[in-house]
Amino acid sequence: MKTKKEKKATVDIVILDSHADRSALNAALNSSLADVVAISGPEGDINHRALSMLGSAFSDPEVTVAYSDESVSDKRGRHLRSVYKPDWSPERFRSQFYVGNLLAVRRTKALAAVLDSALDDSLPSLHGTALRWDLIFRLTENGGKVVHIPELLFGSADLSSVLGAEPSSQFESVMLEATAVVQAHCNRMSIDAEVEISEPGNTLHLRRHADSDTKVSLIIPTCGSTGTVWGQERVFIIELVQSIIAKSTWRNLEFVIVADTTTPVLVRRALTKLCGDRLVWVDYDLPFNFSDKIARGHSAATGRVLLLLNDDMEVVSEDFIEELVGLALDPGVGAVGARLLFADGRLQHIGHRYANGTFHLFAGYDGDYAGPENMCRVTRECIGVTAACLAIRSEVFNQVGGMAVDFPNNFNDVDFSLRLHERGLRNIITPHAVLFHFESVTRDGTVTSQERDLLFSRWGAQLNSDPYSNPNLESGRIEWMEKGAH
């Protein structure tokens, strides 16, 4: 049976000044009769393929917004770099106008959104980037579909224009307008958060106000092992718990310690003294299986939110639990991970990347590495997060059946993250929750061929189709590197 071919949408291009206000945007949208309007600034050029590709994208009537990748050239037209973006990432968009300089919108929907914005008394007069930011929020808040076209459809000779950046002299006012836009979006979406400008001033941070009565169960597998960090011998589980009690500002905690029966008695006594009646002790007398240990801990836990932690860690940011819990309580979110640092301050984890394998993105880079287009400075969706520090609602953990016990050592978090993603839940990484992770000093981190074969047999296709990476990037690497660029 033949299906009717979708008709391409008609597309017009309109050029808006970087300081255009609502009336200018409204006039531009009304100047066309096309189905779709591609809004561009005067400082760049739209590729000749854009109209056809956008017309195809908008043949789906549910699509309301589309954006593309971009190229950056010098003033002589020589290519400097490409800006490769992820697919639609709503959490990242709340912190950064990452969609950039080519913005295509369904015209009639956009006209209605501009009218809504004009009637919103909570907003100041909006211009440029903040105006487009507000427009996209209003087009997507009620389920409007967003398409990312992974092609270089916009080119600019102005580095400051990439990702919607404004000239530095006006940047502060732009960010203040953007803060008001994102705050109004949060209010409309019932996201209880205070929107702040993050250092060094070019991204935003949603400081979510999680209900402090929410009970958090810290599930920590351990065998009470010891090791040397920063020249000093430590019992890892004791040092971790001490750092949580001393530094964390979240008080409604339950410490679920899943301990091998070989764990020294002195360790149990020390933890009992530290945790008091907040300690839940679970004995484990089987060969090491991280997934099974977490399952046993979950069975004994009573918190609404589970926070899985390796025992070889130490708290850096006092509000790390607030950051993780605030995101985990979002109904559309699956697992939430943190920025983890090696003992020497280098990055250990800032989210997974699955591209012909599984990778800790930017592992080994400087701990404060901003990443391409500041991606490491913003809370964002990622395909997966490490179970070394993973927050999740208990009900969601149950819905996906917990972690797979046939991955006892490695890839249990990859399998878990992909099962959450398969259910339509968004996995999130936040750079604002920070801990040291003394990486695998308490167990053998060797990956066996059996583990790797099992992972690829179960998730082969998904391990090379990460929506938060980009098909133009080199696969099999931790970097965000353009194909053929090395």
Beta strands, then each sheet from edge to edge (+ up, - down):
strand 1: 11-15
strand 2: 36-40
strand 3: 44-46
strand 4: 63-73
strand 5: 79-83
strand 6: 103-106
strand 7: 145-156
strand 8: 193-198
strand 9: 203-208
strand 10: 216-222
strand 11: 226-229
strand 12: 232-235
strand 13: 253-260
strand 14: 279-284
strand 15: 305-309
strand 16: 313-315
strand 17: 333-341
strand 18: 347-349
strand 19: 352-354
strand 20: 358-360
strand 21: 380-381
strand 22: 389-393
strand 23: 426-437
sheet 1: 1+ 2+ 6- 4+ 5-
sheet 2: 1+ 2+ 6- 4+ 7+ 3-
sheet 3: 8+ 9-
sheet 4: 14+ 13+ 10+ 15+ 22- 17+ 18-
sheet 5: 14+ 13+ 10+ 15+ 22- 17+ 23+ 16-
sheet 6: 14+ 13+ 10+ 15+ 22- 17+ 23+ 21-
sheet 7: 11+ 12-
sheet 8: 19+ 20-
end
